[in-house]
Amino acid sequence: MSKMPPVPPEQRSDKGPGSDPKIEADEKVPGRENFDTQGRHGNIKQNTTNQGYQQDR
């Protein structure tokens, strides 16, 4: 399927999308910074987690 089928009318909300007048449209929440991949310690989780496929000989 390339697209989802439309939602049947009986399952749609009659309330609509609505809006909150207390929140300004210009006010945006900043995106979450990904500290796992930044700076000197960015790669430490990748290097110290269990690889799983490595075996002792």
N, C-alpha and C positions, 0 to 999 in steps of 0.2 A: 504494500500500500504506500502510495506516495503522500497521501493526506489522510487525516483522520476523518471519519464520517461526522456529519453535523450532529449536535446534541438534540435529541427530540424535544419538542416544545414543552411537554409535560415534565421534563427533567430540568428545565431552565429556571433560574431564579427570577421571580417577578420584581425583585428589588433593584435590579440594574446594577451597573458598576459603581454608581454613587461617587461621592467625593467628601473629603473631610475639610471643611472650611478653615479649621484651625491650622492646618499644615500648608505652608506656602509651596507653590510649584517650583520655585527656584531653589528651595532648600533641599540639598541632596545629601544622603549619607555617604561618607567616603568609602571607597572600596577597601576590602580587607587586604592588608599587606601580607605577602607570603614570605615570612622570615626564614622558612626552611631553605630557600635558595638564594639568600642574600648574604653578602659579607664573607668574612673569613671562616665562619663556622657554618656556612650555608650547606656544605656537602657532608657534614658530620653524620647526619642521620642515614644517608645512603651508604656511607662507608662503615658504619658500626652495626647496622641491622643484620640479622641472620640471613645469609644468602640462601640456605636451604639445599642447594644442589651441590655444594662443595663437600667432598668426602675425604677422609683420611686414607692414606695408603700405608 
